[in-house]
Amino acid sequence: MHYKLAFIGFGNVARSLARLLMRKQSALERDYGITFSVTGIATGRHGCAVNPNGIDLNKALALMESGQSIASMTNYHLPITSSLDVIQHSSADFMFENSPVNYETGQPAIAHVRAALNAGMHVSTANKGTVVHGYRELTALAESKGKVFRFESTVLGGTPLFATFREAFPAAELQSFKGIINATTNIILSRMEEGETFDEAVKYCQSIGIAETDPSGDVDGWDASIKVAALATVLMNKPLKPQQVDRTGIRGITPEMVKQAKAEGKRWKLVASAERDGDSVRARVAPELVEASSPLYGMMGSSTGLTFRTDVLPDYSVSVSERPGMKGGPDETAYGLFADFINAVK
Ligand SMILES: NC(=O)c1ccc[n+]([C@@H]2O[C@H](COP(=O)([O-])OP(=O)(O)OC[C@H]3O[C@@H](n4cnc5c(N)ncnc54)[C@H](OP(=O)(O)O)[C@@H]3O)[C@@H](O)[C@H]2O)c1
């Protein structure tokens, strides 16, 4: 079966996905009978392209990576100037939404997903804003169209989590979860334990491309809060906004505090948690001093992980360990989108 794909947002994650799709092309055809072409790409400042015959992905990657516009790749009878034009005219079967996250409203990503579902496409996104601000609406819309709305990459960068709950925990009630879900702050705290200052550790994270120029989304706990909100919204069926998470970042953790903790055999970690409280959910992101006996104590560097408590099984934990060459960045996130695509259509 042949699938036409549209990419809305063609930054680090989407370009990793494009490379992964090309690398896995023959395996997809051999093992699943899946072939694909990319018929639309939208960016913010690098133009948009639609070509019903298929866009040359290598050329699009080269143009983006040399800072040029992809608009010249359009081969269509109408002008294509916006993301919504790409969605409307790409005739795609599957849309990948990877525009920048908007913590406050989830836009314009929600509008992109809505338009794609209405046009009869399946959708996968790494954009957390669509989940915390649009989960119920977009899931209902997808169901009404017989399509899927997937977002495996939004938490723990591509490691299966939502799919596991969907497929392997039928009718289980998630009571609470707790863990480390922001790799950047975990790297910063780990490096501070080795003697770096907060600023030096932030600079290191920026140098390996894991922290943005403005690191406040990570260090002030916003990224962890939006992930907690996404997990509570989907897995606990309690819509929660990042602003409703009791949030403290790691700016208040001084080298002296890290040193003192080390001397006592403990560590500071940015811990994310949520638990049911009657009819509502209490969610929190804050630095905690963890003992050596805690499962979080050994999670160093870019390692992340979560433990889930349900009403049906002993505690279930997922951990993503640091591994040379893998940073929990765009490549791993791209795999979650790729898996969403295959699982939706196979
Ligand atoms: N990076 C990661 O490891 C990671 C992990 C998990 C989740 N995510 C999420 O994945 C998404 C993409 O992340 P990224 O790292 O790829 O970001 P990025 O490198 O900044 O790429 C964002 C892309 O979106 C484009 N864009 C901006 N506004 C747009 C609009 N209105 N319509 C269509 N495209 C638009 C940008 O265009 P220009 O290039 O022209 O500016 C760029 O191509 C974000 O929501 C992020 O939170 C990322």
The ligand as a Tripos MOL2 file, in Angstrom:
@<TRIPOS>MOLECULE
LIG
   48    52     1     0     0
SMALL
NO_CHARGES

@<TRIPOS>ATOM
      1 N1         13.8310   18.2460   19.6170 N.am      1 LIG1
      2 C1         13.4340   17.2240   20.3600 C.2       1 LIG1
      3 O1         14.2270   16.3710   20.7300 O.2       1 LIG1
      4 C2         11.9850   17.0620   20.7300 C.ar      1 LIG1
      5 C3         11.5970   16.0480   21.6170 C.ar      1 LIG1
      6 C4         10.2360   15.8640   21.9150 C.ar      1 LIG1
      7 C5          9.2980   16.7090   21.3530 C.ar      1 LIG1
      8 N2          9.6970   17.7210   20.5190 N.ar      1 LIG1
      9 C6          8.6700   18.5890   19.9370 C.3       1 LIG1
     10 O2          8.6760   18.4030   18.5280 O.3       1 LIG1
     11 C7          8.3070   19.6200   17.8820 C.3       1 LIG1
     12 C8          9.4000   19.9900   16.8690 C.3       1 LIG1
     13 O3         10.6260   20.1400   17.5570 O.3       1 LIG1
     14 P1         11.9700   20.4810   16.7730 P.3       1 LIG1
     15 O4         13.0820   20.2390   17.7230 O.co2     1 LIG1
     16 O5         11.9860   19.8170   15.4480 O.co2     1 LIG1
     17 O6         11.7860   22.0580   16.5650 O.3       1 LIG1
     18 P2         12.5110   22.9890   15.5010 P.3       1 LIG1
     19 O7         13.8090   22.4030   15.0860 O.co2     1 LIG1
     20 O8         12.4570   24.3460   16.0730 O.co2     1 LIG1
     21 O9         11.5400   22.8990   14.2140 O.3       1 LIG1
     22 C9         10.2820   23.4930   14.1910 C.3       1 LIG1
     23 C10         9.8320   23.5160   12.7390 C.3       1 LIG1
     24 O10         8.5180   24.0870   12.6750 O.3       1 LIG1
     25 C11         8.5110   25.1020   11.6870 C.3       1 LIG1
     26 N3          7.4410   26.0410   11.9850 N.ar      1 LIG1
     27 C12         7.4390   27.1320   12.7890 C.ar      1 LIG1
     28 N4          6.2210   27.7070   12.7820 N.ar      1 LIG1
     29 C13         5.4490   26.9610   11.9340 C.ar      1 LIG1
     30 C14         4.1050   27.0520   11.4830 C.ar      1 LIG1
     31 N5          3.2840   28.0250   11.9070 N.pl3     1 LIG1
     32 N6          3.6580   26.1310   10.5850 N.ar      1 LIG1
     33 C15         4.4730   25.1380   10.1420 C.ar      1 LIG1
     34 N7          5.7490   25.0040   10.5520 N.ar      1 LIG1
     35 C16         6.2200   25.9000   11.4350 C.ar      1 LIG1
     36 C17         9.8980   25.6750   11.7020 C.3       1 LIG1
     37 O11        10.1510   26.3450   10.5000 O.3       1 LIG1
     38 P3         11.5280   27.1680   10.2540 P.3       1 LIG1
     39 O12        12.6030   26.1260   10.1770 O.co2     1 LIG1
     40 O13        11.3340   27.8550    8.9840 O.co2     1 LIG1
     41 O14        11.6630   28.0520   11.4410 O.co2     1 LIG1
     42 C18        10.7010   24.3770   11.8250 C.3       1 LIG1
     43 O15        10.8230   23.7770   10.5750 O.3       1 LIG1
     44 C19         8.1230   20.6610   18.9900 C.3       1 LIG1
     45 O16         6.7670   20.7640   19.3000 O.3       1 LIG1
     46 C20         8.9050   20.0690   20.1490 C.3       1 LIG1
     47 O17         8.4240   20.4860   21.3990 O.3       1 LIG1
     48 C21        11.0020   17.9050   20.1950 C.ar      1 LIG1
@<TRIPOS>BOND
     1     1     2 1
     2     2     3 2
     3     2     4 1
     4     4     5 ar
     5     4    48 ar
     6     5     6 ar
     7     6     7 ar
     8     7     8 ar
     9     8     9 1
    10     8    48 ar
    11     9    10 1
    12     9    46 1
    13    10    11 1
    14    11    12 1
    15    11    44 1
    16    12    13 1
    17    13    14 1
    18    14    15 2
    19    14    16 1
    20    14    17 1
    21    17    18 1
    22    18    19 2
    23    18    20 1
    24    18    21 1
    25    21    22 1
    26    22    23 1
    27    23    24 1
    28    23    42 1
    29    24    25 1
    30    25    26 1
    31    25    36 1
    32    26    27 ar
    33    26    35 ar
    34    27    28 ar
    35    28    29 ar
    36    29    30 ar
    37    29    35 ar
    38    30    31 1
    39    30    32 ar
    40    32    33 ar
    41    33    34 ar
    42    34    35 ar
    43    36    37 1
    44    36    42 1
    45    37    38 1
    46    38    39 2
    47    38    40 1
    48    38    41 1
    49    42    43 1
    50    44    45 1
    51    44    46 1
    52    46    47 1
@<TRIPOS>SUBSTRUCTURE
     1 LIG1         1 GROUP 0 **** ****
